[in-house]
Amino acid sequence: MAASIIDSSIFQGIFSSDEMRQVWSDENRTAKYLEIERALAIVQGRLGLIPQEAADEIVSHCRLDQIDMARLRQQTERIGYPILGVVSQLNALCRDKLGEYCHWGATTQDITDTATVLQIREALAIVERELGGISAALATLAQAHRDTPMIGRSNLQQAIPVTFGYKMAGLLSAIERHRERLAQLKERVLVGEFAGAAGTLASLETGAMETQAGLCAELGLKQPVIAWHTIRDNIAEVGAFLGLVGGTLGKLSMDVKLMMQTEVGEVYEPYHHGRGSSSTMPQKRNPISSCYIHAAISVVRQHAAALMDAMVADHERSTGPWEIEWIVLPEAFCLMAGALKQSRFVLEGLQVDAAAMRRNIDLTGGLVMSEAVMMGLGPFIGREYAHDLVYDLCREALATQQPLLELLAAHPEIARHVDRAALQRMLDPALYLGQSGHMVDRVLATLR
């Protein structure tokens, strides 16, 4: 019985991915607990802190298929945490009371936090791969449409021409920054936790720091310089990173939705028979993926804020803020997986209508080139006067429905300085793309 959107048998493939859901599943989380208990026994056996016989016995039972998950649920509901239930079951599986050495010197939060970091590592690998795919798709579009003119928009109004490649390169630059952030993030976040009840490792009279170092090395994690039981900036940073990635994906989805409007028709999400159709309007082609991206990333941003709240923890072990992470971190990653998957799908199959882009530039009869005309006339009659003159002629063009070129060419003061051919060049969108192509090239040159 699934109650959440990411576990729904109907919606789970839309709002998340099976791969990411597996990372945050009960089975994988419990497997991580066992992986840590196994590593702890190996290290402490090697250091002589527990009998080698006990270490070997514990290791032999640190397998998920030996854990009774139904019983673990009952134990967790009774105790409040799953770790003691796992340790209790391991202890019972071991012969001759050798299981008493399981979890030696550790506390519940040590195992829980380290397991979370191991899950984060797996989850970030998925995010990193998807960002790489999105980057490649954006780079392909930016290069292919480096010089494809389209109208740039300001306050939802037509502004001046840009290129579609320039638009894609802008998004690509953000994705590349996210990839850089992710690389930096790992250094701070992929850190283990083994510190005992209040973080001082007082539970181990000897070999405390050696155990901590060995455990982290065994798990492939960095060793903490101090306990972080209630210092949660690392986890909050993960949430903030997901929120930033979501913001960029949301920008993508917003522009695709707007460009798919019937009156615009410049790009379309990939077509599959029946996709985006309406139950009552057969002609419709709705922006399905973009809608799901928008919804998912909006919730991820709220979860990022919740992880900031979880930072406000009391003393050395907290009473509630920690559990916020249990609730929102898995869902944030699962929803982000869905948003990344949908974004990659859109970009890898995006249908671009360059003719519609040019048609939309021409809708105003040259009015969108008024800045170019103003700048072209500036050297002859002064920029400020040129602005006011072109402004008046634009108003006249709107009122009389005449092409701007005709009004410009007929104006005696303008005609004294530039001929009709020069005015036509000023009004050519392909000649007023600024440094769009150069900027696209610069972004492409920075690709990892």
Backbone torsions as a table, in degrees:
resi	resn	phi	psi	omega
1	MET	NA	109.6	-179.7
2	ALA	-101.1	133.6	-179.3
3	ALA	-113.5	-18.9	-178.2
4	SER	-100.1	158.8	-176.4
5	ILE	-64.7	-31.6	-176.4
6	ILE	-81.2	-15.7	176.6
7	ASP	-107.0	-0.9	179.5
8	SER	-64.1	132.1	178.8
9	SER	-65.7	-18.6	179.5
10	ILE	-90.4	-46.1	-170.4
11	PHE	-99.3	-12.0	-169.6
12	GLN	-59.7	-32.5	180.0
13	GLY	-78.1	-12.1	178.7
14	ILE	-93.5	-46.3	-174.9
15	PHE	-92.3	-7.6	179.2
16	SER	-152.6	-159.8	175.3
17	SER	-141.4	149.7	179.3
18	ASP	-59.5	-36.7	-178.6
19	GLU	-62.4	-45.2	-179.4
20	MET	-74.1	-35.1	177.9
21	ARG	-63.2	-35.3	178.5
22	GLN	-65.5	-37.7	179.3
23	VAL	-57.3	-39.9	-174.5
24	TRP	-101.4	14.7	-179.7
25	SER	-73.3	159.9	175.1
26	ASP	-57.0	-40.1	-177.3
27	GLU	-64.7	-44.5	-178.5
28	ASN	-70.7	-38.4	177.8
29	ARG	-61.5	-45.3	179.5
30	THR	-66.0	-37.2	176.4
31	ALA	-61.8	-34.9	177.8
32	LYS	-68.5	-39.7	175.5
33	TYR	-56.2	-45.2	-178.8
34	LEU	-67.3	-37.4	178.3
35	GLU	-61.6	-39.5	-179.6
36	ILE	-72.0	-44.2	177.9
37	GLU	-61.7	-37.0	177.4
38	ARG	-63.9	-48.9	-179.6
39	ALA	-62.3	-38.2	180.0
40	LEU	-63.8	-43.3	178.9
41	ALA	-64.4	-41.7	179.0
42	ILE	-59.6	-48.5	-177.2
43	VAL	-66.0	-44.8	-177.3
44	GLN	-72.0	-28.1	173.0
45	GLY	-68.1	-41.9	179.5
46	ARG	-63.4	-37.3	-179.1
47	LEU	-81.6	-7.8	-178.4
48	GLY	77.6	17.0	178.8
49	LEU	-79.8	-26.6	172.7
50	ILE	-131.6	155.8	179.4
51	PRO	-58.7	139.6	179.4
52	GLN	-60.1	-34.1	177.5
53	GLU	-61.1	-40.8	178.7
54	ALA	-67.2	-42.8	179.3
55	ALA	-58.7	-45.9	-179.2
56	ASP	-64.0	-39.2	179.9
57	GLU	-66.7	-43.8	179.2
58	ILE	-62.3	-47.1	-178.8
59	VAL	-58.3	-38.0	-176.6
60	SER	-65.2	-20.2	-177.6
61	HIS	-107.7	0.8	-179.2
62	CYS	-81.9	63.7	178.7
63	ARG	-131.0	139.3	-175.7
64	LEU	-60.9	-33.9	-176.9
65	ASP	-69.6	-8.4	176.9
66	GLN	-97.7	-0.7	179.3
67	ILE	-98.2	129.2	176.5
68	ASP	-84.0	102.2	-174.1
69	MET	-67.6	-34.7	178.0
70	ALA	-65.5	-41.8	177.4
71	ARG	-66.9	-36.4	178.8
72	LEU	-62.9	-37.1	176.2
73	ARG	-61.6	-45.8	179.7
74	GLN	-62.5	-41.8	179.7
75	GLN	-65.1	-39.9	-178.7
76	THR	-67.1	-41.0	178.7
77	GLU	-64.7	-32.3	179.4
78	ARG	-78.6	-44.5	-174.3
79	ILE	-84.5	-40.1	-177.1
80	GLY	109.9	-16.9	179.2
81	TYR	-139.6	148.7	-178.3
82	PRO	-82.0	-19.2	-172.2
83	ILE	-61.5	-47.6	-178.4
84	LEU	-61.1	-35.1	176.9
85	GLY	-63.8	-42.5	178.0
86	VAL	-63.6	-46.3	-179.4
87	VAL	-63.2	-40.8	179.1
88	SER	-61.6	-42.8	179.4
89	GLN	-68.2	-39.4	176.9
90	LEU	-61.7	-44.3	179.8
91	ASN	-57.3	-45.0	-178.4
92	ALA	-66.8	-28.7	-179.5
93	LEU	-75.5	-26.4	-175.7
94	CYS	-79.6	146.5	-179.6
95	ARG	-84.2	158.5	170.4
96	ASP	51.8	33.8	178.2
97	LYS	60.3	20.1	177.7
98	LEU	-68.9	-20.9	178.0
99	GLY	-66.0	-13.3	178.0
100	GLU	-62.7	-19.9	179.8
101	TYR	-86.9	-3.0	176.9
102	CYS	-67.3	141.0	174.4
103	HIS	70.7	26.8	-171.7
104	TRP	-65.0	115.9	177.7
105	GLY	79.9	-1.7	-177.4
106	ALA	-92.6	165.3	172.2
107	THR	-124.8	163.8	-176.2
108	THR	-51.8	-44.6	-174.9
109	GLN	-69.9	-28.6	175.7
110	ASP	-56.4	-49.2	-176.9
111	ILE	-70.3	-42.9	-178.3
112	THR	-62.6	-49.2	-178.0
113	ASP	-64.7	-41.7	-179.7
114	THR	-66.0	-37.9	176.2
115	ALA	-62.7	-41.5	178.3
116	THR	-60.9	-41.8	178.7
117	VAL	-63.5	-39.8	177.4
118	LEU	-63.9	-38.9	176.2
119	GLN	-67.3	-41.3	177.1
120	ILE	-58.9	-41.2	179.3
121	ARG	-59.5	-45.2	178.5
122	GLU	-65.5	-40.9	-178.2
123	ALA	-67.3	-40.9	179.7
124	LEU	-66.3	-30.1	176.8
125	ALA	-63.5	-38.3	176.8
126	ILE	-66.9	-45.7	178.5
127	VAL	-59.6	-43.9	-178.8
128	GLU	-61.6	-43.1	179.4
129	ARG	-63.1	-43.9	-179.0
130	GLU	-67.9	-38.0	175.7
131	LEU	-62.3	-37.6	176.5
132	GLY	-62.5	-41.7	177.6
133	GLY	-65.7	-40.8	178.0
134	ILE	-65.1	-41.7	178.1
135	SER	-59.1	-45.8	-179.4
136	ALA	-62.6	-41.3	-179.8
137	ALA	-66.6	-41.9	178.3
138	LEU	-65.3	-39.6	179.2
139	ALA	-62.6	-40.4	178.5
140	THR	-61.9	-44.9	179.6
141	LEU	-67.3	-40.7	-179.2
142	ALA	-63.0	-42.0	-179.0
143	GLN	-70.8	-44.1	-177.6
144	ALA	-65.3	-32.1	-175.5
145	HIS	-115.4	29.0	178.8
146	ARG	-51.2	-40.0	-174.0
147	ASP	-116.3	19.2	179.6
148	THR	-84.4	109.0	-176.7
149	PRO	-68.2	141.8	170.5
150	MET	-148.8	166.4	-179.4
151	ILE	-83.9	133.2	169.5
152	GLY	-83.3	149.4	-174.6
153	ARG	-125.6	141.1	179.1
154	SER	-131.6	126.3	-175.5
155	ASN	53.6	37.2	180.0
156	LEU	66.7	7.9	178.0
157	GLN	-105.2	152.9	176.5
158	GLN	-63.3	134.2	-177.0
159	ALA	-113.0	-96.5	175.9
160	ILE	-133.4	164.8	-179.0
161	PRO	-67.9	145.5	168.2
162	VAL	-130.8	-161.9	170.2
163	THR	-123.8	155.7	178.3
164	PHE	-65.8	-33.2	175.8
165	GLY	-61.9	-38.6	176.8
166	TYR	-61.8	-41.8	179.4
167	LYS	-62.9	-44.5	179.5
168	MET	-69.2	-35.4	179.9
169	ALA	-66.9	-32.6	176.2
170	GLY	-61.8	-45.2	176.5
171	LEU	-65.7	-39.6	179.2
172	LEU	-60.4	-39.8	179.8
173	SER	-61.8	-37.5	178.3
174	ALA	-68.4	-43.2	179.1
175	ILE	-61.0	-39.3	178.5
176	GLU	-65.8	-35.5	176.0
177	ARG	-67.3	-37.1	176.4
178	HIS	-63.5	-38.9	178.1
179	ARG	-65.0	-37.2	176.7
180	GLU	-67.5	-43.2	177.5
181	ARG	-58.9	-40.8	-178.0
182	LEU	-63.2	-42.5	178.2
183	ALA	-61.5	-40.9	179.3
184	GLN	-70.7	-37.6	-178.0
185	LEU	-60.1	-41.2	-176.5
186	LYS	-57.3	-37.6	-178.4
187	GLU	-62.3	-32.0	-177.7
188	ARG	-92.2	-26.6	-170.0
189	VAL	-99.6	-35.4	-175.7
190	LEU	-82.0	67.4	-176.3
191	VAL	-126.4	132.0	-179.5
192	GLY	-76.5	174.1	177.7
193	GLU	-138.2	121.1	172.5
194	PHE	-153.3	99.4	-169.8
195	ALA	-142.7	-6.8	177.8
196	GLY	80.4	-171.2	-166.9
197	ALA	-53.4	-50.6	-178.8
198	ALA	-119.0	16.3	174.9
199	GLY	93.5	0.4	-174.2
200	THR	-99.2	-5.3	-177.6
201	LEU	57.3	32.5	178.3
202	ALA	-65.6	-17.4	-177.5
203	SER	-69.2	-17.3	178.6
204	LEU	-115.4	111.6	-179.2
205	GLU	-69.3	-34.4	178.1
206	THR	-131.9	151.8	174.1
207	GLY	73.1	17.1	-175.8
208	ALA	-63.6	-55.8	-177.2
209	MET	-69.8	-30.9	177.0
210	GLU	-65.9	-39.0	176.7
211	THR	-63.7	-45.3	179.9
212	GLN	-59.4	-47.0	-179.6
213	ALA	-64.1	-44.1	-178.5
214	GLY	-66.1	-40.8	178.9
215	LEU	-61.4	-48.0	-179.0
216	CYS	-63.5	-40.2	178.6
217	ALA	-64.3	-41.5	179.6
218	GLU	-60.4	-33.9	-177.6
219	LEU	-92.9	-4.0	-179.4
220	GLY	73.9	29.0	179.7
221	LEU	-114.8	159.7	174.9
222	LYS	-75.5	151.7	177.3
223	GLN	-84.9	133.4	178.9
224	PRO	-72.0	148.7	175.7
225	VAL	-81.9	-20.4	177.4
226	ILE	-159.4	157.9	-179.3
227	ALA	-60.0	145.7	178.5
228	TRP	-125.7	32.4	179.4
229	HIS	-53.4	-42.8	-179.1
230	THR	-122.7	20.0	173.4
231	ILE	-113.7	95.2	-163.3
232	ARG	-109.3	24.1	-179.6
233	ASP	-63.0	-29.1	-179.8
234	ASN	-63.6	-45.9	179.4
235	ILE	-69.3	-39.6	178.4
236	ALA	-63.5	-34.5	178.6
237	GLU	-64.7	-36.6	175.6
238	VAL	-59.9	-45.9	178.7
239	GLY	-62.4	-41.7	179.1
240	ALA	-63.5	-39.3	177.6
241	PHE	-61.6	-46.4	178.6
242	LEU	-61.9	-37.5	177.7
243	GLY	-63.5	-40.2	178.8
244	LEU	-66.2	-44.5	177.1
245	VAL	-59.7	-44.1	179.2
246	GLY	-60.2	-37.4	178.6
247	GLY	-61.0	-41.2	178.7
248	THR	-68.2	-41.8	177.7
249	LEU	-65.1	-34.9	176.9
250	GLY	-65.2	-40.4	175.8
251	LYS	-59.6	-45.3	177.2
252	LEU	-57.7	-50.2	-176.5
253	SER	-64.1	-36.9	179.2
254	MET	-63.0	-46.3	-179.0
255	ASP	-66.4	-39.0	178.5
256	VAL	-63.0	-43.7	178.6
257	LYS	-58.5	-46.2	-177.8
258	LEU	-67.4	-37.8	-178.8
259	MET	-75.8	-16.6	176.4
260	MET	-86.0	-6.2	179.1
261	GLN	-55.7	145.0	-177.3
262	THR	-53.3	-41.5	-176.2
263	GLU	-73.7	-12.0	-177.1
264	VAL	-108.4	-63.1	171.8
265	GLY	59.8	37.7	-176.6
266	GLU	-89.4	-32.7	175.2
267	VAL	-139.6	162.5	177.2
268	TYR	-141.7	144.2	170.5
269	GLU	-62.1	157.2	-179.4
270	PRO	-53.1	142.0	-177.5
271	TYR	-94.3	131.5	166.8
272	HIS	-135.1	145.2	-176.3
273	HIS	-54.8	124.8	177.5
274	GLY	87.8	-14.5	-176.9
275	ARG	-69.5	128.9	177.1
276	GLY	78.0	9.5	-178.5
277	SER	-79.3	159.7	-178.6
278	SER	-101.6	151.2	178.3
279	SER	-72.3	-17.7	-177.2
280	THR	-125.7	-17.6	-175.2
281	MET	-121.7	93.1	-173.9
282	PRO	-59.1	-22.5	-175.7
283	GLN	-78.6	-12.9	-169.9
284	LYS	-75.8	148.5	173.7
285	ARG	-135.4	88.2	-173.0
286	ASN	-77.1	150.5	178.3
287	PRO	-81.3	78.2	-170.7
288	ILE	-63.4	-56.2	-177.1
289	SER	-59.2	-41.4	-178.2
290	SER	-63.0	-35.4	177.4
291	CYS	-65.1	-43.4	180.0
292	TYR	-67.3	-38.3	176.4
293	ILE	-59.4	-49.1	-178.2
294	HIS	-57.1	-46.9	-178.5
295	ALA	-64.6	-46.2	-175.6
296	ALA	-63.9	-47.6	-174.9
297	ILE	-71.0	-25.3	176.4
298	SER	-65.4	-40.0	177.9
299	VAL	-71.1	-38.3	178.4
300	VAL	-58.5	-40.9	179.2
301	ARG	-62.3	-38.2	177.7
302	GLN	-67.1	-36.9	177.6
303	HIS	-66.7	-34.6	176.2
304	ALA	-61.4	-40.3	177.4
305	ALA	-65.1	-38.0	178.9
306	ALA	-64.1	-36.4	178.0
307	LEU	-68.5	-28.2	172.1
308	MET	-67.1	-39.8	176.9
309	ASP	-61.3	-37.4	-178.3
310	ALA	-65.8	-15.9	177.1
311	MET	-69.3	-23.9	-175.5
312	VAL	-83.5	75.1	-174.3
313	ALA	-103.4	151.3	-176.8
314	ASP	-93.4	132.7	173.6
315	HIS	49.9	-139.0	-173.2
316	GLU	-94.2	-17.6	173.7
317	ARG	-144.3	128.4	-166.8
318	SER	-91.6	167.8	-177.9
319	THR	-119.6	65.7	175.9
320	GLY	127.0	-44.7	-179.6
321	PRO	-57.8	-35.1	-179.9
322	TRP	-59.2	-41.8	-176.6
323	GLU	-67.4	-20.3	174.8
324	ILE	-55.9	-40.8	-178.9
325	GLU	-61.9	-37.3	-179.5
326	TRP	-61.1	-35.0	-176.4
327	ILE	-76.6	-50.2	-166.2
328	VAL	-94.9	-28.7	-175.6
329	LEU	-63.2	-47.6	178.2
330	PRO	-60.4	-43.3	-178.0
331	GLU	-67.9	-37.2	178.0
332	ALA	-60.0	-46.4	179.3
333	PHE	-66.1	-41.3	-178.6
334	CYS	-64.9	-43.1	177.7
335	LEU	-67.4	-37.0	177.7
336	MET	-64.3	-37.6	176.8
337	ALA	-59.4	-40.9	177.7
338	GLY	-64.4	-44.3	-179.6
339	ALA	-64.4	-40.8	177.9
340	LEU	-64.5	-43.7	-179.8
341	LYS	-62.2	-45.9	-179.7
342	GLN	-65.9	-39.0	179.9
343	SER	-64.9	-43.1	179.4
344	ARG	-64.1	-40.3	177.5
345	PHE	-59.6	-46.1	-179.4
346	VAL	-61.5	-49.7	-173.5
347	LEU	-69.9	-37.1	-178.1
348	GLU	-72.6	-19.3	179.2
349	GLY	-123.8	17.1	-175.9
350	LEU	-60.2	131.6	177.2
351	GLN	-97.0	119.5	-175.4
352	VAL	-108.5	127.1	179.9
353	ASP	-108.8	90.7	-178.1
354	ALA	-65.0	-32.8	179.7
355	ALA	-65.3	-40.1	178.0
356	ALA	-65.9	-36.3	177.5
357	MET	-60.7	-45.0	178.8
358	ARG	-67.4	-38.9	179.5
359	ARG	-61.2	-39.5	-179.9
360	ASN	-70.0	-32.5	175.0
361	ILE	-62.0	-37.6	-175.1
362	ASP	-83.3	-3.1	-176.3
363	LEU	-57.1	-35.1	-172.8
364	THR	-89.9	4.6	179.5
365	GLY	65.1	33.0	176.1
366	GLY	100.5	-6.8	-176.4
367	LEU	-62.1	-32.2	-178.6
368	VAL	-70.1	-8.2	177.8
369	MET	-98.7	12.5	-176.2
370	SER	-61.7	-34.8	178.2
371	GLU	-63.8	-41.9	179.9
372	ALA	-62.1	-41.1	178.3
373	VAL	-65.2	-46.0	179.8
374	MET	-57.1	-46.6	-179.8
375	MET	-67.7	-33.7	178.4
376	GLY	-68.9	-35.3	179.9
377	LEU	-82.8	-20.9	-175.9
378	GLY	-50.2	-47.0	-178.8
379	PRO	-62.8	-21.4	-177.4
380	PHE	-93.3	-42.4	-173.7
381	ILE	-122.5	4.4	-179.5
382	GLY	92.7	138.6	-174.0
383	ARG	-63.6	-45.1	-175.7
384	GLU	-65.5	-43.6	178.6
385	TYR	-66.5	-38.9	178.0
386	ALA	-60.9	-40.2	178.6
387	HIS	-59.4	-48.2	-177.0
388	ASP	-66.8	-38.5	-179.6
389	LEU	-66.6	-48.1	179.8
390	VAL	-64.8	-36.7	176.8
391	TYR	-57.3	-47.5	-179.2
392	ASP	-63.9	-39.9	-179.8
393	LEU	-68.8	-32.8	175.7
394	CYS	-65.3	-42.4	177.6
395	ARG	-61.2	-40.0	179.5
396	GLU	-66.4	-40.1	178.7
397	ALA	-61.6	-40.4	178.1
398	LEU	-65.8	-40.9	-176.2
399	ALA	-72.1	-36.4	-174.4
400	THR	-101.1	-6.4	-178.7
401	GLN	60.7	32.5	175.4
402	GLN	-97.7	148.7	175.0
403	PRO	-61.9	142.3	-178.7
404	LEU	-60.6	-35.6	-179.5
405	LEU	-55.8	-42.4	-177.1
406	GLU	-64.8	-40.7	-179.5
407	LEU	-69.7	-37.7	178.8
408	LEU	-66.2	-46.2	-176.9
409	ALA	-66.3	-28.7	-177.6
410	ALA	-84.5	-11.7	-176.7
411	HIS	-78.1	123.0	-173.2
412	PRO	-61.5	-38.4	-177.7
413	GLU	-68.1	-35.9	177.9
414	ILE	-72.1	-43.0	-177.3
415	ALA	-61.3	-25.4	179.1
416	ARG	-67.1	-24.0	-172.9
417	HIS	-109.9	-35.7	-178.1
418	VAL	-134.4	143.8	179.2
419	ASP	-90.7	179.1	-175.8
420	ARG	-63.6	-38.4	-179.9
421	ALA	-62.6	-40.3	178.4
422	ALA	-65.6	-39.0	177.8
423	LEU	-65.1	-38.8	178.3
424	GLN	-62.4	-37.8	177.7
425	ARG	-66.0	-39.8	177.5
426	MET	-62.2	-30.2	-175.9
427	LEU	-93.2	4.8	-179.5
428	ASP	-85.6	113.7	-178.1
429	PRO	-58.9	-34.6	-177.7
430	ALA	-67.2	-16.7	179.0
431	LEU	-99.1	5.2	-178.3
432	TYR	-130.8	51.8	179.7
433	LEU	-103.5	5.5	176.3
434	GLY	56.1	-135.0	-178.3
435	GLN	-99.5	23.1	-177.2
436	SER	-52.2	-52.6	-177.6
437	GLY	-63.1	-41.5	179.3
438	HIS	-62.8	-40.2	179.8
439	MET	-67.2	-38.0	175.3
440	VAL	-59.7	-45.5	-180.0
441	ASP	-60.9	-40.1	-178.9
442	ARG	-65.5	-40.9	178.5
443	VAL	-65.0	-45.4	-179.2
444	LEU	-61.5	-31.4	-179.8
445	ALA	-71.1	-17.0	-178.0
446	THR	-92.9	-1.4	-174.4
447	LEU	-58.0	139.9	-179.6
448	ARG	-68.1	NA	NA
